[in-house]
Amino acid sequence: MMKKINKVKIRINGKIFNLKPKMTLKDVIIKYKIPLKKVAIELNKKIVNKQQLGKIKIKKFDKIEIVHFIGGG
């Protein structure tokens, strides 16, 4: 009998993604090649401290918003 692998369904910038359980927010950033220096990250409507990314476990139905900084004037 094969072991069923549960996926964690989350939303990133409005799109639904299925991730492996026990991933951290840092794992997600690496997986999707998000440039940390140019973004702000919001998890469930709260800004995330980038030093904490490796400690924050992704849970089912988390909503992640990634905002890119754009220069201009």
N, CA, C and O atoms as a Maestro MAE file, in Angstrom:
{
 s_m_m2io_version
 :::
 2.0.0
}

f_m_ct {
 s_m_title
 :::
 protein
 m_atom[292] {
  # First column is atom index #
  i_m_mmod_type
  r_m_x_coord
  r_m_y_coord
  r_m_z_coord
  i_m_residue_number
  s_m_chain_name
  s_m_pdb_residue_name
  s_m_pdb_atom_name
  i_m_atomic_number
  :::
  1 25 0.843 -1.189 0.000 1 A "MET " " N  " 7
  2 3 0.000 0.000 0.000 1 A "MET " " CA " 6
  3 2 0.880 1.241 0.000 1 A "MET " " C  " 6
  4 15 1.804 1.364 0.804 1 A "MET " " O  " 8
  5 25 0.583 2.151 -0.906 2 A "MET " " N  " 7
  6 3 1.385 3.378 -0.992 2 A "MET " " CA " 6
  7 2 0.923 4.372 0.058 2 A "MET " " C  " 6
  8 15 -0.266 4.506 0.344 2 A "MET " " O  " 8
  9 25 1.891 5.054 0.615 3 A "LYS " " N  " 7
  10 3 1.575 6.087 1.598 3 A "LYS " " CA " 6
  11 2 1.105 7.339 0.862 3 A "LYS " " C  " 6
  12 15 1.759 7.806 -0.070 3 A "LYS " " O  " 8
  13 25 -0.002 7.858 1.281 4 A "LYS " " N  " 7
  14 3 -0.536 9.069 0.649 4 A "LYS " " CA " 6
  15 2 0.247 10.285 1.154 4 A "LYS " " C  " 6
  16 15 0.411 10.484 2.357 4 A "LYS " " O  " 8
  17 25 0.720 11.080 0.212 5 A "ILE " " N  " 7
  18 3 1.440 12.292 0.585 5 A "ILE " " CA " 6
  19 2 0.447 13.442 0.580 5 A "ILE " " C  " 6
  20 15 -0.143 13.764 -0.451 5 A "ILE " " O  " 8
  21 25 0.273 14.046 1.723 6 A "ASN " " N  " 7
  22 3 -0.640 15.181 1.804 6 A "ASN " " CA " 6
  23 2 0.035 16.410 1.232 6 A "ASN " " C  " 6
  24 15 1.229 16.630 1.432 6 A "ASN " " O  " 8
  25 25 -0.726 17.190 0.536 7 A "LYS " " N  " 7
  26 3 -0.237 18.460 0.021 7 A "LYS " " CA " 6
  27 2 -0.893 19.566 0.827 7 A "LYS " " C  " 6
  28 15 -2.020 19.427 1.303 7 A "LYS " " O  " 8
  29 25 -0.179 20.648 0.969 8 A "VAL " " N  " 7
  30 3 -0.713 21.811 1.659 8 A "VAL " " CA " 6
  31 2 -1.092 22.823 0.590 8 A "VAL " " C  " 6
  32 15 -0.245 23.275 -0.180 8 A "VAL " " O  " 8
  33 25 -2.364 23.173 0.547 9 A "LYS " " N  " 7
  34 3 -2.839 24.132 -0.457 9 A "LYS " " CA " 6
  35 2 -2.718 25.534 0.127 9 A "LYS " " C  " 6
  36 15 -3.289 25.835 1.175 9 A "LYS " " O  " 8
  37 25 -1.970 26.385 -0.564 10 A "ILE " " N  " 7
  38 3 -1.822 27.772 -0.116 10 A "ILE " " CA " 6
  39 2 -2.108 28.699 -1.291 10 A "ILE " " C  " 6
  40 15 -2.252 28.262 -2.433 10 A "ILE " " O  " 8
  41 25 -2.183 29.971 -0.984 11 A "ARG " " N  " 7
  42 3 -2.430 30.975 -2.021 11 A "ARG " " CA " 6
  43 2 -1.282 31.971 -1.989 11 A "ARG " " C  " 6
  44 15 -0.982 32.548 -0.944 11 A "ARG " " O  " 8
  45 25 -0.638 32.173 -3.145 12 A "ILE " " N  " 7
  46 3 0.433 33.169 -3.265 12 A "ILE " " CA " 6
  47 2 -0.005 34.176 -4.317 12 A "ILE " " C  " 6
  48 15 -0.220 33.828 -5.478 12 A "ILE " " O  " 8
  49 25 -0.132 35.427 -3.893 13 A "ASN " " N  " 7
  50 3 -0.567 36.505 -4.779 13 A "ASN " " CA " 6
  51 2 -1.797 36.098 -5.602 13 A "ASN " " C  " 6
  52 15 -1.882 36.372 -6.800 13 A "ASN " " O  " 8
  53 25 -2.741 35.440 -4.927 14 A "GLY " " N  " 7
  54 3 -4.005 35.095 -5.568 14 A "GLY " " CA " 6
  55 2 -4.015 33.764 -6.302 14 A "GLY " " C  " 6
  56 15 -5.087 33.279 -6.664 14 A "GLY " " O  " 8
  57 25 -2.848 33.156 -6.535 15 A "LYS " " N  " 7
  58 3 -2.792 31.874 -7.240 15 A "LYS " " CA " 6
  59 2 -2.663 30.749 -6.214 15 A "LYS " " C  " 6
  60 15 -1.995 30.892 -5.190 15 A "LYS " " O  " 8
  61 25 -3.319 29.629 -6.514 16 A "ILE " " N  " 7
  62 3 -3.284 28.480 -5.592 16 A "ILE " " CA " 6
  63 2 -2.106 27.574 -5.946 16 A "ILE " " C  " 6
  64 15 -1.880 27.253 -7.112 16 A "ILE " " O  " 8
  65 25 -1.369 27.174 -4.926 17 A "PHE " " N  " 7
  66 3 -0.234 26.261 -5.084 17 A "PHE " " CA " 6
  67 2 -0.399 25.112 -4.106 17 A "PHE " " C  " 6
  68 15 -0.942 25.283 -3.015 17 A "PHE " " O  " 8
  69 25 0.070 23.944 -4.505 18 A "ASN " " N  " 7
  70 3 0.097 22.781 -3.623 18 A "ASN " " CA " 6
  71 2 1.543 22.518 -3.240 18 A "ASN " " C  " 6
  72 15 2.383 22.271 -4.105 18 A "ASN " " O  " 8
  73 25 1.831 22.568 -1.959 19 A "LEU " " N  " 7
  74 3 3.188 22.386 -1.470 19 A "LEU " " CA " 6
  75 2 3.283 21.155 -0.596 19 A "LEU " " C  " 6
  76 15 2.275 20.631 -0.122 19 A "LEU " " O  " 8
  77 25 4.509 20.698 -0.389 20 A "LYS " " N  " 7
  78 3 4.750 19.590 0.529 20 A "LYS " " CA " 6
  79 2 4.496 20.062 1.950 20 A "LYS " " C  " 6
  80 15 4.743 21.225 2.271 20 A "LYS " " O  " 8
  81 25 4.005 19.172 2.806 21 A "PRO " " N  " 7
  82 3 3.828 19.547 4.214 21 A "PRO " " CA " 6
  83 2 5.183 19.866 4.848 21 A "PRO " " C  " 6
  84 15 6.223 19.400 4.383 21 A "PRO " " O  " 8
  85 25 5.157 20.647 5.891 22 A "LYS " " N  " 7
  86 3 6.336 21.004 6.693 22 A "LYS " " CA " 6
  87 2 7.318 21.919 5.994 22 A "LYS " " C  " 6
  88 15 8.446 22.074 6.464 22 A "LYS " " O  " 8
  89 25 6.927 22.534 4.879 23 A "MET " " N  " 7
  90 3 7.802 23.521 4.242 23 A "MET " " CA " 6
  91 2 7.771 24.794 5.073 23 A "MET " " C  " 6
  92 15 6.765 25.115 5.705 23 A "MET " " O  " 8
  93 25 8.879 25.508 5.062 24 A "THR " " N  " 7
  94 3 8.917 26.812 5.720 24 A "THR " " CA " 6
  95 2 8.705 27.887 4.663 24 A "THR " " C  " 6
  96 15 8.745 27.622 3.462 24 A "THR " " O  " 8
  97 25 8.483 29.083 5.132 25 A "LEU " " N  " 7
  98 3 8.328 30.206 4.210 25 A "LEU " " CA " 6
  99 2 9.618 30.391 3.397 25 A "LEU " " C  " 6
  100 15 9.567 30.769 2.227 25 A "LEU " " O  " 8
  101 25 10.761 30.124 4.016 26 A "LYS " " N  " 7
  102 3 12.038 30.219 3.305 26 A "LYS " " CA " 6
  103 2 12.106 29.197 2.172 26 A "LYS " " C  " 6
  104 15 12.604 29.508 1.090 26 A "LYS " " O  " 8
  105 25 11.611 27.982 2.408 27 A "ASP " " N  " 7
  106 3 11.565 26.957 1.360 27 A "ASP " " CA " 6
  107 2 10.745 27.436 0.159 27 A "ASP " " C  " 6
  108 15 11.117 27.208 -0.992 27 A "ASP " " O  " 8
  109 25 9.633 28.097 0.445 28 A "VAL " " N  " 7
  110 3 8.762 28.610 -0.625 28 A "VAL " " CA " 6
  111 2 9.489 29.680 -1.429 28 A "VAL " " C  " 6
  112 15 9.428 29.688 -2.658 28 A "VAL " " O  " 8
  113 25 10.177 30.581 -0.736 29 A "ILE " " N  " 7
  114 3 10.930 31.663 -1.397 29 A "ILE " " CA " 6
  115 2 11.990 31.069 -2.325 29 A "ILE " " C  " 6
  116 15 12.161 31.528 -3.455 29 A "ILE " " O  " 8
  117 25 12.698 30.051 -1.845 30 A "ILE " " N  " 7
  118 3 13.738 29.403 -2.659 30 A "ILE " " CA " 6
  119 2 13.115 28.664 -3.841 30 A "ILE " " C  " 6
  120 15 13.594 28.766 -4.970 30 A "ILE " " O  " 8
  121 25 12.048 27.922 -3.573 31 A "LYS " " N  " 7
  122 3 11.383 27.127 -4.626 31 A "LYS " " CA " 6
  123 2 10.930 28.004 -5.793 31 A "LYS " " C  " 6
  124 15 11.087 27.624 -6.954 31 A "LYS " " O  " 8
  125 25 10.375 29.164 -5.490 32 A "TYR " " N  " 7
  126 3 9.853 30.033 -6.544 32 A "TYR " " CA " 6
  127 2 10.823 31.151 -6.938 32 A "TYR " " C  " 6
  128 15 10.450 32.088 -7.643 32 A "TYR " " O  " 8
  129 25 12.083 31.039 -6.472 33 A "LYS " " N  " 7
  130 3 13.161 31.965 -6.854 33 A "LYS " " CA " 6
  131 2 12.761 33.429 -6.686 33 A "LYS " " C  " 6
  132 15 12.931 34.243 -7.594 33 A "LYS " " O  " 8
  133 25 12.238 33.741 -5.528 34 A "ILE " " N  " 7
  134 3 11.804 35.104 -5.242 34 A "ILE " " CA " 6
  135 2 12.993 35.896 -4.697 34 A "ILE " " C  " 6
  136 15 13.602 35.487 -3.709 34 A "ILE " " O  " 8
  137 25 13.330 37.020 -5.324 35 A "PRO " " N  " 7
  138 3 14.493 37.804 -4.875 35 A "PRO " " CA " 6
  139 2 14.181 38.550 -3.579 35 A "PRO " " C  " 6
  140 15 13.466 39.552 -3.594 35 A "PRO " " O  " 8
  141 25 14.710 38.068 -2.474 36 A "LEU " " N  " 7
  142 3 14.375 38.612 -1.148 36 A "LEU " " CA " 6
  143 2 14.686 40.093 -0.981 36 A "LEU " " C  " 6
  144 15 13.974 40.796 -0.263 36 A "LEU " " O  " 8
  145 25 15.733 40.571 -1.630 37 A "LYS " " N  " 7
  146 3 16.131 41.968 -1.426 37 A "LYS " " CA " 6
  147 2 15.129 42.955 -2.020 37 A "LYS " " C  " 6
  148 15 15.114 44.129 -1.650 37 A "LYS " " O  " 8
  149 25 14.301 42.481 -2.933 38 A "LYS " " N  " 7
  150 3 13.401 43.394 -3.646 38 A "LYS " " CA " 6
  151 2 11.935 43.194 -3.310 38 A "LYS " " C  " 6
  152 15 11.064 43.696 -4.021 38 A "LYS " " O  " 8
  153 25 11.647 42.468 -2.237 39 A "VAL " " N  " 7
  154 3 10.244 42.186 -1.919 39 A "VAL " " CA " 6
  155 2 9.926 42.385 -0.442 39 A "VAL " " C  " 6
  156 15 10.809 42.369 0.415 39 A "VAL " " O  " 8
  157 25 8.648 42.570 -0.176 40 A "ALA " " N  " 7
  158 3 8.107 42.497 1.182 40 A "ALA " " CA " 6
  159 2 7.174 41.288 1.171 40 A "ALA " " C  " 6
  160 15 6.480 41.045 0.184 40 A "ALA " " O  " 8
  161 25 7.159 40.532 2.265 41 A "ILE " " N  " 7
  162 3 6.356 39.310 2.326 41 A "ILE " " CA " 6
  163 2 5.323 39.440 3.431 41 A "ILE " " C  " 6
  164 15 5.631 39.788 4.571 41 A "ILE " " O  " 8
  165 25 4.088 39.149 3.053 42 A "GLU " " N  " 7
  166 3 2.977 39.209 3.989 42 A "GLU " " CA " 6
  167 2 2.376 37.809 4.097 42 A "GLU " " C  " 6
  168 15 2.078 37.174 3.085 42 A "GLU " " O  " 8
  169 25 2.202 37.339 5.319 43 A "LEU " " N  " 7
  170 3 1.596 36.028 5.558 43 A "LEU " " CA " 6
  171 2 0.324 36.253 6.355 43 A "LEU " " C  " 6
  172 15 0.364 36.737 7.486 43 A "LEU " " O  " 8
  173 25 -0.804 35.897 5.756 44 A "ASN " " N  " 7
  174 3 -2.111 36.076 6.404 44 A "ASN " " CA " 6
  175 2 -2.278 37.506 6.927 44 A "ASN " " C  " 6
  176 15 -2.675 37.728 8.070 44 A "ASN " " O  " 8
  177 25 -1.966 38.453 6.064 45 A "LYS " " N  " 7
  178 3 -2.147 39.902 6.308 45 A "LYS " " CA " 6
  179 2 -1.193 40.498 7.337 45 A "LYS " " C  " 6
  180 15 -1.443 41.591 7.845 45 A "LYS " " O  " 8
  181 25 -0.093 39.790 7.656 46 A "LYS " " N  " 7
  182 3 0.919 40.337 8.566 46 A "LYS " " CA " 6
  183 2 2.267 40.325 7.870 46 A "LYS " " C  " 6
  184 15 2.651 39.323 7.268 46 A "LYS " " O  " 8
  185 25 2.990 41.440 7.951 47 A "ILE " " N  " 7
  186 3 4.325 41.527 7.360 47 A "ILE " " CA " 6
  187 2 5.259 40.583 8.106 47 A "ILE " " C  " 6
  188 15 5.243 40.521 9.335 47 A "ILE " " O  " 8
  189 25 6.071 39.853 7.353 48 A "VAL " " N  " 7
  190 3 6.982 38.866 7.931 48 A "VAL " " CA " 6
  191 2 8.385 39.450 8.027 48 A "VAL " " C  " 6
  192 15 8.879 40.068 7.084 48 A "VAL " " O  " 8
  193 25 9.021 39.248 9.180 49 A "ASN " " N  " 7
  194 3 10.422 39.612 9.349 49 A "ASN " " CA " 6
  195 2 11.249 38.591 8.564 49 A "ASN " " C  " 6
  196 15 11.139 37.389 8.807 49 A "ASN " " O  " 8
  197 25 12.070 39.059 7.630 50 A "LYS " " N  " 7
  198 3 12.819 38.146 6.763 50 A "LYS " " CA " 6
  199 2 13.784 37.253 7.539 50 A "LYS " " C  " 6
  200 15 14.144 36.181 7.053 50 A "LYS " " O  " 8
  201 25 14.209 37.662 8.725 51 A "GLN " " N  " 7
  202 3 15.083 36.820 9.548 51 A "GLN " " CA " 6
  203 2 14.335 35.598 10.088 51 A "GLN " " C  " 6
  204 15 14.961 34.625 10.508 51 A "GLN " " O  " 8
  205 25 13.008 35.644 10.080 52 A "GLN " " N  " 7
  206 3 12.184 34.558 10.641 52 A "GLN " " CA " 6
  207 2 11.708 33.556 9.582 52 A "GLN " " C  " 6
  208 15 11.028 32.589 9.924 52 A "GLN " " O  " 8
  209 25 12.046 33.764 8.322 53 A "LEU " " N  " 7
  210 3 11.500 32.942 7.237 53 A "LEU " " CA " 6
  211 2 11.720 31.444 7.432 53 A "LEU " " C  " 6
  212 15 10.839 30.643 7.120 53 A "LEU " " O  " 8
  213 25 12.890 31.059 7.946 54 A "GLY " " N  " 7
  214 3 13.199 29.648 8.126 54 A "GLY " " CA " 6
  215 2 12.468 29.014 9.300 54 A "GLY " " C  " 6
  216 15 12.444 27.790 9.432 54 A "GLY " " O  " 8
  217 25 11.871 29.844 10.154 55 A "LYS " " N  " 7
  218 3 11.175 29.335 11.343 55 A "LYS " " CA " 6
  219 2 9.665 29.248 11.154 55 A "LYS " " C  " 6
  220 15 8.969 28.646 11.971 55 A "LYS " " O  " 8
  221 25 9.161 29.842 10.090 56 A "ILE " " N  " 7
  222 3 7.707 29.900 9.876 56 A "ILE " " CA " 6
  223 2 7.279 28.747 8.983 56 A "ILE " " C  " 6
  224 15 7.625 28.700 7.802 56 A "ILE " " O  " 8
  225 25 6.521 27.815 9.557 57 A "LYS " " N  " 7
  226 3 6.009 26.662 8.804 57 A "LYS " " CA " 6
  227 2 4.742 27.068 8.041 57 A "LYS " " C  " 6
  228 15 3.875 27.766 8.568 57 A "LYS " " O  " 8
  229 25 4.662 26.618 6.806 58 A "ILE " " N  " 7
  230 3 3.484 26.890 5.992 58 A "ILE " " CA " 6
  231 2 2.365 25.935 6.426 58 A "ILE " " C  " 6
  232 15 2.571 24.731 6.583 58 A "ILE " " O  " 8
  233 25 1.183 26.512 6.611 59 A "LYS " " N  " 7
  234 3 0.022 25.721 7.004 59 A "LYS " " CA " 6
  235 2 -1.027 25.760 5.892 59 A "LYS " " C  " 6
  236 15 -1.017 26.642 5.033 59 A "LYS " " O  " 8
  237 25 -1.909 24.804 5.931 60 A "LYS " " N  " 7
  238 3 -2.986 24.727 4.951 60 A "LYS " " CA " 6
  239 2 -3.759 26.039 4.913 60 A "LYS " " C  " 6
  240 15 -4.086 26.614 5.951 60 A "LYS " " O  " 8
  241 25 -4.041 26.495 3.719 61 A "PHE " " N  " 7
  242 3 -4.843 27.701 3.454 61 A "PHE " " CA " 6
  243 2 -4.153 29.008 3.847 61 A "PHE " " C  " 6
  244 15 -4.814 30.043 3.935 61 A "PHE " " O  " 8
  245 25 -2.822 28.985 4.090 62 A "ASP " " N  " 7
  246 3 -2.108 30.242 4.313 62 A "ASP " " CA " 6
  247 2 -2.232 31.106 3.071 62 A "ASP " " C  " 6
  248 15 -2.282 30.606 1.948 62 A "ASP " " O  " 8
  249 25 -2.280 32.407 3.293 63 A "LYS " " N  " 7
  250 3 -2.308 33.361 2.186 63 A "LYS " " CA " 6
  251 2 -1.024 34.177 2.251 63 A "LYS " " C  " 6
  252 15 -0.768 34.878 3.230 63 A "LYS " " O  " 8
  253 25 -0.225 34.078 1.202 64 A "ILE " " N  " 7
  254 3 1.049 34.777 1.134 64 A "ILE " " CA " 6
  255 2 0.955 35.831 0.043 64 A "ILE " " C  " 6
  256 15 0.573 35.534 -1.089 64 A "ILE " " O  " 8
  257 25 1.301 37.046 0.387 65 A "GLU " " N  " 7
  258 3 1.368 38.115 -0.606 65 A "GLU " " CA " 6
  259 2 2.827 38.549 -0.699 65 A "GLU " " C  " 6
  260 15 3.471 38.813 0.316 65 A "GLU " " O  " 8
  261 25 3.335 38.618 -1.915 66 A "ILE " " N  " 7
  262 3 4.710 39.046 -2.135 66 A "ILE " " CA " 6
  263 2 4.656 40.318 -2.965 66 A "ILE " " C  " 6
  264 15 4.187 40.319 -4.103 66 A "ILE " " O  " 8
  265 25 5.146 41.401 -2.372 67 A "VAL " " N  " 7
  266 3 5.080 42.708 -3.010 67 A "VAL " " CA " 6
  267 2 6.480 43.099 -3.461 67 A "VAL " " C  " 6
  268 15 7.409 43.158 -2.656 67 A "VAL " " O  " 8
  269 25 6.621 43.364 -4.752 68 A "HIS " " N  " 7
  270 3 7.911 43.790 -5.309 68 A "HIS " " CA " 6
  271 2 8.039 45.300 -5.204 68 A "HIS " " C  " 6
  272 15 7.092 46.039 -5.475 68 A "HIS " " O  " 8
  273 25 9.225 45.747 -4.806 69 A "PHE " " N  " 7
  274 3 9.489 47.180 -4.748 69 A "PHE " " CA " 6
  275 2 9.873 47.649 -6.138 69 A "PHE " " C  " 6
  276 15 10.677 47.016 -6.822 69 A "PHE " " O  " 8
  277 25 9.288 48.764 -6.548 70 A "ILE " " N  " 7
  278 3 9.579 49.315 -7.868 70 A "ILE " " CA " 6
  279 2 10.057 50.754 -7.665 70 A "ILE " " C  " 6
  280 15 9.371 51.572 -7.052 70 A "ILE " " O  " 8
  281 25 11.241 51.041 -8.189 71 A "GLY " " N  " 7
  282 3 11.789 52.386 -8.076 71 A "GLY " " CA " 6
  283 2 11.066 53.346 -8.999 71 A "GLY " " C  " 6
  284 15 10.447 52.935 -9.980 71 A "GLY " " O  " 8
  285 25 11.147 54.581 -8.688 72 A "GLY " " N  " 7
  286 3 10.505 55.590 -9.542 72 A "GLY " " CA " 6
  287 2 10.440 56.904 -8.799 72 A "GLY " " C  " 6
  288 15 10.921 57.016 -7.671 72 A "GLY " " O  " 8
  289 25 9.862 57.872 -9.414 73 A "GLY " " N  " 7
  290 3 9.809 59.132 -8.714 73 A "GLY " " CA " 6
  291 2 8.927 60.132 -9.364 73 A "GLY " " C  " 6
  292 15 8.793 61.251 -8.868 73 A "GLY " " O  " 8
  :::
 }
 m_bond[291] {
  # First column is bond index #
  i_m_from
  i_m_to
  i_m_order
  :::
  1 1 2 1
  2 2 3 1
  3 3 4 2
  4 3 5 1
  5 5 6 1
  6 6 7 1
  7 7 8 2
  8 7 9 1
  9 9 10 1
  10 10 11 1
  11 11 12 2
  12 11 13 1
  13 13 14 1
  14 14 15 1
  15 15 16 2
  16 15 17 1
  17 17 18 1
  18 18 19 1
  19 19 20 2
  20 19 21 1
  21 21 22 1
  22 22 23 1
  23 23 24 2
  24 23 25 1
  25 25 26 1
  26 26 27 1
  27 27 28 2
  28 27 29 1
  29 29 30 1
  30 30 31 1
  31 31 32 2
  32 31 33 1
  33 33 34 1
  34 34 35 1
  35 35 36 2
  36 35 37 1
  37 37 38 1
  38 38 39 1
  39 39 40 2
  40 39 41 1
  41 41 42 1
  42 42 43 1
  43 43 44 2
  44 43 45 1
  45 45 46 1
  46 46 47 1
  47 47 48 2
  48 47 49 1
  49 49 50 1
  50 50 51 1
  51 51 52 2
  52 51 53 1
  53 53 54 1
  54 54 55 1
  55 55 56 2
  56 55 57 1
  57 57 58 1
  58 58 59 1
  59 59 60 2
  60 59 61 1
  61 61 62 1
  62 62 63 1
  63 63 64 2
  64 63 65 1
  65 65 66 1
  66 66 67 1
  67 67 68 2
  68 67 69 1
  69 69 70 1
  70 70 71 1
  71 71 72 2
  72 71 73 1
  73 73 74 1
  74 74 75 1
  75 75 76 2
  76 75 77 1
  77 77 78 1
  78 78 79 1
  79 79 80 2
  80 79 81 1
  81 81 82 1
  82 82 83 1
  83 83 84 2
  84 83 85 1
  85 85 86 1
  86 86 87 1
  87 87 88 2
  88 87 89 1
  89 89 90 1
  90 90 91 1
  91 91 92 2
  92 91 93 1
  93 93 94 1
  94 94 95 1
  95 95 96 2
  96 95 97 1
  97 97 98 1
  98 98 99 1
  99 99 100 2
  100 99 101 1
  101 101 102 1
  102 102 103 1
  103 103 104 2
  104 103 105 1
  105 105 106 1
  106 106 107 1
  107 107 108 2
  108 107 109 1
  109 109 110 1
  110 110 111 1
  111 111 112 2
  112 111 113 1
  113 113 114 1
  114 114 115 1
  115 115 116 2
  116 115 117 1
  117 117 118 1
  118 118 119 1
  119 119 120 2
  120 119 121 1
  121 121 122 1
  122 122 123 1
  123 123 124 2
  124 123 125 1
  125 125 126 1
  126 126 127 1
  127 127 128 2
  128 127 129 1
  129 129 130 1
  130 130 131 1
  131 131 132 2
  132 131 133 1
  133 133 134 1
  134 134 135 1
  135 135 136 2
  136 135 137 1
  137 137 138 1
  138 138 139 1
  139 139 140 2
  140 139 141 1
  141 141 142 1
  142 142 143 1
  143 143 144 2
  144 143 145 1
  145 145 146 1
  146 146 147 1
  147 147 148 2
  148 147 149 1
  149 149 150 1
  150 150 151 1
  151 151 152 2
  152 151 153 1
  153 153 154 1
  154 154 155 1
  155 155 156 2
  156 155 157 1
  157 157 158 1
  158 158 159 1
  159 159 160 2
  160 159 161 1
  161 161 162 1
  162 162 163 1
  163 163 164 2
  164 163 165 1
  165 165 166 1
  166 166 167 1
  167 167 168 2
  168 167 169 1
  169 169 170 1
  170 170 171 1
  171 171 172 2
  172 171 173 1
  173 173 174 1
  174 174 175 1
  175 175 176 2
  176 175 177 1
  177 177 178 1
  178 178 179 1
  179 179 180 2
  180 179 181 1
  181 181 182 1
  182 182 183 1
  183 183 184 2
  184 183 185 1
  185 185 186 1
  186 186 187 1
  187 187 188 2
  188 187 189 1
  189 189 190 1
  190 190 191 1
  191 191 192 2
  192 191 193 1
  193 193 194 1
  194 194 195 1
  195 195 196 2
  196 195 197 1
  197 197 198 1
  198 198 199 1
  199 199 200 2
  200 199 201 1
  201 201 202 1
  202 202 203 1
  203 203 204 2
  204 203 205 1
  205 205 206 1
  206 206 207 1
  207 207 208 2
  208 207 209 1
  209 209 210 1
  210 210 211 1
  211 211 212 2
  212 211 213 1
  213 213 214 1
  214 214 215 1
  215 215 216 2
  216 215 217 1
  217 217 218 1
  218 218 219 1
  219 219 220 2
  220 219 221 1
  221 221 222 1
  222 222 223 1
  223 223 224 2
  224 223 225 1
  225 225 226 1
  226 226 227 1
  227 227 228 2
  228 227 229 1
  229 229 230 1
  230 230 231 1
  231 231 232 2
  232 231 233 1
  233 233 234 1
  234 234 235 1
  235 235 236 2
  236 235 237 1
  237 237 238 1
  238 238 239 1
  239 239 240 2
  240 239 241 1
  241 241 242 1
  242 242 243 1
  243 243 244 2
  244 243 245 1
  245 245 246 1
  246 246 247 1
  247 247 248 2
  248 247 249 1
  249 249 250 1
  250 250 251 1
  251 251 252 2
  252 251 253 1
  253 253 254 1
  254 254 255 1
  255 255 256 2
  256 255 257 1
  257 257 258 1
  258 258 259 1
  259 259 260 2
  260 259 261 1
  261 261 262 1
  262 262 263 1
  263 263 264 2
  264 263 265 1
  265 265 266 1
  266 266 267 1
  267 267 268 2
  268 267 269 1
  269 269 270 1
  270 270 271 1
  271 271 272 2
  272 271 273 1
  273 273 274 1
  274 274 275 1
  275 275 276 2
  276 275 277 1
  277 277 278 1
  278 278 279 1
  279 279 280 2
  280 279 281 1
  281 281 282 1
  282 282 283 1
  283 283 284 2
  284 283 285 1
  285 285 286 1
  286 286 287 1
  287 287 288 2
  288 287 289 1
  289 289 290 1
  290 290 291 1
  291 291 292 2
  :::
 }
}
